[in-house]
């Protein structure tokens, strides 16, 4: 398959959340995040800003997250992506960190076999 220089503006990637619950346990949840495709230059700028302490996970998550599927309300109804819904999601402790981990994992690329 030939590589196409022009890429889609975004891509979907699974995010696994581990949320604390009673009894010292964690509930695991998975949803598909839609990440913006950023330039290598912007990715490097984000990494540098994080390393320098000039950026945090919620700020970067707001920049890279542009959609999702698999996030529901208490009645099981899908919550559509919106700025307000994203703010609510990112206000849950550690969620932005899990989103960042998934995004960085997506940037590592496929493993190369020897």
C-alpha positions as CSV (number, residue, x, y, z in Angstrom):
1,X,0.0,0.0,0.0
2,X,1.4,3.4,-1.0
3,X,1.6,6.2,1.6
4,X,-0.6,9.2,1.0
5,X,1.0,12.5,1.9
6,X,-2.3,14.1,2.6
7,X,-3.8,12.6,5.9
8,X,-7.1,12.9,7.6
9,X,-7.5,15.8,10.1
10,X,-8.1,13.3,12.9
11,X,-8.0,9.7,14.0
12,X,-9.7,7.5,16.6
13,X,-7.7,5.7,19.3
14,X,-8.9,3.8,22.4
15,X,-8.4,5.3,25.8
16,X,-8.5,3.1,28.9
17,X,-9.6,4.8,32.2
18,X,-8.9,3.3,35.6
19,X,-11.2,5.1,38.1
20,X,-11.0,4.4,41.8
21,X,-14.0,2.8,43.4
22,X,-14.9,1.4,46.9
23,X,-12.7,-1.2,48.6
24,X,-9.4,0.1,47.1
25,X,-10.3,-1.2,43.7
26,X,-10.5,0.4,40.2
27,X,-13.1,0.2,37.6
28,X,-11.8,0.1,34.0
29,X,-13.6,1.9,31.2
30,X,-12.6,2.2,27.5
31,X,-13.8,4.8,25.1
32,X,-12.6,5.9,21.6
33,X,-11.1,9.3,21.5
34,X,-10.8,11.3,18.3
35,X,-7.4,13.0,18.2
36,X,-6.5,15.9,16.0
37,X,-3.5,15.1,13.7
38,X,-0.9,17.6,14.7
39,X,2.3,18.5,12.9
40,X,5.6,17.0,14.1
41,X,6.6,20.6,15.0
42,X,3.5,21.1,17.2
43,X,4.0,17.7,18.9
44,X,7.6,18.6,19.7
45,X,6.4,22.0,21.1
46,X,3.9,20.2,23.3
47,X,6.5,17.8,24.6
48,X,8.9,20.7,25.3
49,X,6.2,22.7,27.1
50,X,5.3,19.7,29.3
51,X,9.0,19.0,30.1
52,X,9.5,22.7,31.0
53,X,6.4,22.6,33.2
54,X,4.7,25.2,31.0
55,X,1.7,23.0,30.1
56,X,-0.4,20.4,31.8
57,X,-2.4,17.3,30.8
58,X,-5.9,19.1,30.7
59,X,-4.6,21.9,28.5
60,X,-3.0,19.5,26.0
61,X,-6.1,17.2,26.1
62,X,-8.3,20.2,25.2
63,X,-6.0,20.8,22.2
64,X,-5.8,17.2,20.9
65,X,-9.3,15.9,21.7
66,X,-11.9,16.7,19.0
67,X,-14.4,13.9,19.4
68,X,-15.3,10.6,21.0
69,X,-17.6,7.6,21.2
70,X,-18.3,5.3,24.1
71,X,-19.0,8.0,26.7
72,X,-22.6,7.7,28.2
73,X,-24.7,9.4,30.8
74,X,-26.2,7.6,33.8
75,X,-29.1,6.3,31.7
76,X,-26.7,4.7,29.2
77,X,-27.4,7.4,26.5
78,X,-24.4,8.5,24.4
79,X,-23.1,11.9,25.3
80,X,-22.2,13.8,22.2
81,X,-18.8,15.6,22.1
82,X,-19.0,19.3,23.0
83,X,-16.8,21.8,24.7
84,X,-19.0,21.6,27.8
85,X,-19.0,17.8,27.8
86,X,-15.2,17.8,27.4
87,X,-14.8,20.2,30.3
88,X,-17.0,17.8,32.4
89,X,-14.9,14.8,31.4
90,X,-11.5,16.6,32.0
91,X,-12.7,17.7,35.4
92,X,-12.7,14.0,36.6
93,X,-9.4,13.4,38.3
94,X,-6.7,11.6,36.2
95,X,-8.9,11.4,33.0
96,X,-6.7,14.0,31.2
97,X,-3.7,12.0,32.1
98,X,-5.2,8.8,30.7
99,X,-6.1,10.7,27.5
100,X,-2.5,12.0,27.2
101,X,-1.1,8.5,27.8
102,X,-3.2,7.1,24.9
103,X,-2.3,10.0,22.7
104,X,1.4,9.5,23.3
105,X,1.0,5.7,22.7
106,X,-0.6,6.5,19.4
107,X,2.4,8.6,18.4
108,X,4.9,5.8,19.1
109,X,3.9,4.0,15.9
110,X,3.7,0.4,15.1
111,X,6.3,-1.9,16.6
112,X,8.9,-3.0,14.2
113,X,9.7,-6.7,14.0
114,X,13.3,-7.8,13.7
